[in-house]
Amino acid sequence: MKDALPHRLRAAAPGDVQPGKADQDWLAPLTVALKPANEIGEILMIHGLGCTGSVWGAMQAHLAARGMTCLAPTLLEMLRPRSPSVRTAPEIGFPDFVEEARTFCRISTSRTGLPPVVIGHSMGGLIAQVLAVEGLCSKAVFLAPAPPKAIRNRSVGMLWCFANVLFSGDETRYHRAWRTGAKHVLFHRLPTPQQDRAHAQMVFEPGKLFADMANGIEVRAKDLRIPTLTVAARRDRAVPARVVGCITDYYSRAPQPTTLKIYDQHGHWLLDEPDSAQLFDDVADWIEIPMKMNMNEAAWVKSVARQVGKV
């Protein structure tokens, strides 16, 4: 078996491993692949900016019907009101959202013994990228994801959607996308009554979060070592398909490059647009694809990982 392993794994065989700090660094992402092919952890669904866990209702029900256990929490729920009672917002930004998502990953792994599969939409897709490179999930799906800092999204639609925030520029206040911008950019593929409901359900975000997103979030492509699926929507006005294509190119240099799938008829709100059922089935099918690592290799890596306290 030792000869069949990748070069880095062949450095030591079972029984003669002396793991150090470097081993801990590269073993962490590998340990997420140590589940039998027919076992799937919980599905952790990460919402985007201005949203709550309720946006996952349609997809959550669809995946549940496929036998998957889905978790759709609202990140930092108590700090993101639908109607702010005060003008001053708490000083919380993107790192705080990521930390809460990390906590949910760890709780899920502890509860089931299996790292979760993470699905993130928009800003949640960027959070999912961070979780994926940190090895906190077994697989990850990025739906119309916000890009990492290396890729700039200056689409007209994105600027229009958050024009009110850009004109304000006040990091100390709460903000959310204005109604006209959101309906035109985010919800344009929904029936009009559904557009109004979707905007009414949006929450206000602290100004610091908008500033963090504008400044960009660093994600190191070379650390992506788990299977990921990146989904683009051809009619997306917020994160255009060309931007999502750039994200795919960015991760092409990773040890485990991402897989890109494009949907011609969808816009940014592909979580609940007409004909989303096919997308949901495609995502479920991809999640159920067995991990590539065979069980002999997995058992060997697990024995090494135990010695460095990773599992």
C-alpha positions as CSV (number, residue, x, y, z in Angstrom):
1,M,0.0,0.0,0.0
2,K,2.8,2.4,0.8
3,D,3.9,2.4,-2.9
4,A,0.3,3.3,-4.0
5,L,0.2,6.4,-1.8
6,P,1.0,9.9,-2.9
7,H,4.7,10.9,-2.5
8,R,4.1,12.9,0.7
9,L,2.3,9.9,2.3
10,R,5.1,7.5,1.3
11,A,7.5,9.3,3.5
12,A,6.6,7.0,6.4
13,A,4.7,3.8,6.6
14,P,2.4,2.7,9.5
15,G,4.6,2.0,12.6
16,D,7.5,4.4,11.7
17,V,5.6,7.7,11.7
18,Q,7.1,10.5,13.7
19,P,4.6,13.4,13.0
20,G,5.7,17.0,13.6
21,K,4.2,20.4,13.1
22,A,4.4,20.2,9.3
23,D,2.5,16.9,9.4
24,Q,-0.2,18.4,11.5
25,D,-0.6,21.2,8.9
26,W,-1.1,18.9,5.9
27,L,-2.9,16.1,7.7
28,A,-5.8,18.3,8.9
29,P,-7.6,18.6,5.5
30,L,-7.0,14.9,4.8
31,T,-8.7,13.6,7.9
32,V,-12.1,14.9,6.6
33,A,-12.1,12.2,4.0
34,L,-12.1,9.3,6.4
35,K,-15.7,8.3,6.2
36,P,-17.1,5.2,4.5
37,A,-18.3,6.0,0.9
38,N,-21.9,5.4,1.8
39,E,-21.9,7.7,4.9
40,I,-22.6,11.4,4.7
41,G,-22.4,13.9,7.6
42,E,-25.0,16.5,8.2
43,I,-25.5,19.2,5.6
44,L,-24.6,22.6,7.0
45,M,-26.2,25.4,5.0
46,I,-24.7,28.9,5.2
47,H,-26.8,31.9,4.1
48,G,-25.6,35.0,2.5
49,L,-25.5,38.7,3.5
50,G,-28.8,40.1,4.7
51,C,-30.3,36.7,5.0
52,T,-31.3,34.2,7.6
53,G,-31.4,30.4,7.7
54,S,-35.0,30.5,6.4
55,V,-33.9,31.1,2.8
56,W,-32.9,27.5,2.6
57,G,-36.5,26.2,3.1
58,A,-37.0,24.8,-0.4
59,M,-33.6,23.2,-0.8
60,Q,-33.6,21.9,2.8
61,A,-36.9,20.1,2.2
62,H,-35.6,18.7,-1.1
63,L,-32.4,17.3,0.4
64,A,-34.3,16.0,3.4
65,A,-36.5,14.0,1.1
66,R,-33.3,12.4,-0.2
67,G,-32.5,11.3,3.3
68,M,-30.0,14.0,4.2
69,T,-30.0,15.8,7.6
70,C,-29.8,19.5,6.9
71,L,-28.9,22.3,9.4
72,A,-29.7,25.9,8.3
73,P,-28.8,28.2,11.2
74,T,-29.0,32.0,11.2
75,L,-25.5,33.3,11.9
76,L,-25.2,35.9,14.7
77,E,-29.0,36.0,14.8
78,M,-29.3,38.3,17.8
79,L,-27.1,41.0,16.3
80,R,-28.8,41.2,12.9
81,P,-32.3,42.7,13.3
82,R,-35.1,42.9,10.7
83,S,-36.0,46.3,12.2
84,P,-33.1,47.9,14.1
85,S,-34.3,49.7,17.3
86,V,-31.0,51.6,17.5
87,R,-28.9,53.4,14.9
88,T,-25.5,52.2,16.1
89,A,-24.5,48.7,14.9
90,P,-22.2,46.3,16.8
91,E,-18.7,46.2,15.5
92,I,-18.8,42.7,14.0
93,G,-17.5,41.7,10.6
94,F,-16.8,38.8,8.3
95,P,-14.4,37.0,10.7
96,D,-17.2,36.9,13.3
97,F,-19.5,35.2,10.8
98,V,-16.8,32.7,9.9
99,E,-16.1,31.9,13.5
100,E,-19.8,31.1,14.2
101,A,-19.8,28.9,11.1
102,R,-16.7,27.1,12.4
103,T,-18.5,26.4,15.6
104,F,-21.4,24.8,13.8
105,C,-19.0,22.6,11.8
106,R,-17.3,21.4,15.0
107,I,-20.6,20.8,16.8
108,S,-21.8,18.7,13.8
109,T,-18.6,16.7,13.6
110,S,-18.7,16.0,17.3
111,R,-22.4,15.0,17.2
112,T,-22.1,12.6,14.2
113,G,-18.5,11.6,14.1
114,L,-18.4,12.9,10.5
115,P,-17.4,16.3,9.2
116,P,-20.4,18.1,7.6
117,V,-20.9,18.9,4.0
118,V,-21.1,22.7,3.8
119,I,-23.3,24.5,1.2
120,G,-23.0,28.3,1.1
121,H,-24.8,30.8,-1.0
122,S,-23.4,34.2,-2.0
123,M,-21.5,35.6,1.0
124,G,-22.2,32.2,2.6
125,G,-20.4,30.7,-0.4
126,L,-17.3,32.7,0.6
127,I,-17.6,31.5,4.2
128,A,-17.8,28.0,2.8
129,Q,-14.6,28.5,0.9
130,V,-12.9,29.5,4.1
131,L,-14.2,26.4,5.9
132,A,-13.2,24.2,3.0
133,V,-9.6,25.3,2.9
134,E,-9.4,24.9,6.7
135,G,-10.5,21.3,6.3
136,L,-13.6,21.6,8.6
137,C,-16.0,19.9,6.2
138,S,-15.8,16.8,4.0
139,K,-17.2,18.5,0.9
140,A,-18.4,22.0,0.0
141,V,-20.8,23.5,-2.5
142,F,-20.4,27.2,-3.4
143,L,-23.7,28.5,-4.9
144,A,-23.3,31.8,-6.8
145,P,-20.4,32.5,-4.3
146,A,-18.9,35.8,-3.4
147,P,-15.3,35.7,-4.6
148,P,-12.1,35.8,-2.5
149,K,-9.9,38.9,-2.5
150,A,-7.9,37.7,-5.5
151,I,-10.9,38.2,-7.7
152,R,-12.8,41.5,-7.8
153,N,-16.5,41.6,-8.4
154,R,-17.3,45.1,-9.7
155,S,-20.5,44.2,-11.6
156,V,-23.0,47.0,-12.2
157,G,-25.7,44.8,-10.6
158,M,-23.8,44.5,-7.3
159,L,-23.1,48.3,-7.2
160,W,-26.8,49.0,-7.9
161,C,-28.0,46.5,-5.4
162,F,-26.0,48.1,-2.6
163,A,-26.0,51.7,-3.9
164,N,-27.6,52.9,-0.7
165,V,-24.8,51.4,1.4
166,L,-22.1,52.8,-0.9
167,F,-23.6,56.3,-0.7
168,S,-23.8,56.1,3.1
169,G,-20.4,54.7,3.7
170,D,-21.0,54.6,7.5
171,E,-19.5,51.5,9.1
172,T,-21.1,52.3,12.5
173,R,-24.7,51.9,11.2
174,Y,-26.9,49.1,10.1
175,H,-27.6,48.6,6.4
176,R,-29.4,46.4,4.0
177,A,-29.9,46.3,0.2
178,W,-32.6,48.8,-0.8
179,R,-35.9,47.4,-2.1
180,T,-35.6,48.4,-5.8
181,G,-31.9,47.3,-6.1
182,A,-32.6,43.9,-4.4
183,K,-35.6,43.2,-6.6
184,H,-33.7,44.1,-9.8
185,V,-30.5,42.3,-8.9
186,L,-31.2,39.5,-6.5
187,F,-34.8,38.5,-7.0
188,H,-35.6,39.3,-10.6
189,R,-36.3,35.7,-11.5
190,L,-39.0,35.4,-8.8
191,P,-42.7,36.3,-9.3
192,T,-43.3,39.9,-8.1
193,P,-45.2,39.0,-4.9
194,Q,-42.3,36.6,-4.0
195,Q,-39.8,39.4,-4.6
196,D,-41.6,41.6,-2.1
197,R,-41.7,38.9,0.5
198,A,-38.0,38.0,0.0
199,H,-36.9,41.6,0.6
200,A,-39.2,42.0,3.6
201,Q,-37.5,39.0,5.2
202,M,-34.0,40.5,4.8
203,V,-32.2,41.6,7.9
204,F,-29.9,44.6,8.5
205,E,-26.2,44.0,8.7
206,P,-23.5,46.0,10.6
207,G,-21.6,48.4,8.4
208,K,-18.3,46.7,9.2
209,L,-19.4,43.6,7.4
210,F,-20.0,45.6,4.2
211,A,-16.5,47.2,4.7
212,D,-14.9,43.8,5.1
213,M,-16.6,42.4,2.0
214,A,-15.5,45.5,0.0
215,N,-11.9,45.2,1.1
216,G,-11.8,41.5,0.2
217,I,-11.3,38.2,2.1
218,E,-8.1,36.3,1.7
219,V,-8.5,32.6,0.8
220,R,-5.5,30.5,-0.1
221,A,-6.2,28.3,-3.1
222,K,-3.3,26.0,-2.4
223,D,-4.9,24.8,0.8
224,L,-8.1,23.4,-0.8
225,R,-7.8,19.7,-0.5
226,I,-11.5,18.5,-0.3
227,P,-14.0,18.0,-3.2
228,T,-15.9,21.2,-4.0
229,L,-18.7,22.1,-6.4
230,T,-19.0,25.6,-7.7
231,V,-22.3,26.7,-9.2
232,A,-22.8,29.7,-11.5
233,A,-26.1,31.2,-12.8
234,R,-26.0,32.6,-16.3
235,R,-28.6,35.3,-15.4
236,D,-27.0,36.2,-12.1
237,R,-26.7,40.0,-11.9
238,A,-25.0,40.1,-8.5
239,V,-22.2,37.6,-9.0
240,P,-22.1,37.1,-12.8
241,A,-21.2,33.7,-14.2
242,R,-17.9,35.2,-15.5
243,V,-16.9,36.1,-12.0
244,V,-17.8,32.6,-10.8
245,G,-15.7,31.2,-13.7
246,C,-12.7,33.2,-12.4
247,I,-13.3,31.6,-8.9
248,T,-13.1,28.2,-10.6
249,D,-9.9,29.2,-12.4
250,Y,-8.5,30.5,-9.0
251,Y,-9.0,27.1,-7.4
252,S,-7.6,25.2,-10.5
253,R,-4.2,25.5,-8.8
254,A,-5.4,23.7,-5.7
255,P,-4.5,20.1,-4.8
256,Q,-8.2,19.4,-5.3
257,P,-9.6,21.7,-8.0
258,T,-13.2,22.7,-7.8
259,T,-15.9,21.4,-10.3
260,L,-17.9,24.1,-12.1
261,K,-21.6,23.7,-13.1
262,I,-23.5,26.5,-14.9
263,Y,-27.2,26.9,-15.0
264,D,-28.5,29.0,-17.9
265,Q,-32.0,29.8,-16.7
266,H,-31.2,30.8,-13.1
267,G,-30.4,34.1,-11.5
268,H,-28.7,34.9,-8.1
269,W,-31.6,33.6,-6.0
270,L,-31.3,30.0,-7.3
271,L,-32.2,28.8,-3.8
272,D,-35.9,29.2,-4.6
273,E,-36.4,30.2,-8.3
274,P,-38.7,28.4,-10.7
275,D,-37.2,25.0,-11.7
276,S,-34.7,24.9,-8.8
277,A,-35.6,21.3,-8.1
278,Q,-33.2,20.1,-10.8
279,L,-30.4,22.1,-9.3
280,F,-31.2,20.6,-5.9
281,D,-31.1,17.1,-7.3
282,D,-27.8,17.8,-9.0
283,V,-26.3,19.0,-5.8
284,A,-27.6,16.0,-3.9
285,D,-26.2,13.6,-6.6
286,W,-22.8,15.3,-6.3
287,I,-22.8,15.1,-2.5
288,E,-23.5,11.3,-2.7
289,I,-20.5,10.7,-5.0
290,P,-18.1,8.5,-2.9
291,M,-14.9,10.1,-1.8
292,K,-11.9,9.2,-4.0
293,M,-9.6,8.0,-1.2
294,N,-9.9,4.2,-0.9
295,M,-10.4,2.6,2.5
296,N,-6.8,1.3,2.8
297,E,-5.3,4.7,2.3
298,A,-7.9,6.2,4.6
299,A,-7.1,3.8,7.4
300,W,-3.4,4.6,7.0
301,V,-4.0,8.4,7.1
302,K,-6.3,8.0,10.1
303,S,-3.6,6.1,12.0
304,V,-1.2,9.0,11.4
305,A,-3.8,11.6,12.2
306,R,-4.5,10.0,15.6
307,Q,-0.9,10.4,16.5
308,V,-1.0,14.2,15.9
309,G,-4.3,14.5,17.8
310,K,-6.4,15.4,14.8
311,V,-9.1,12.7,15.2
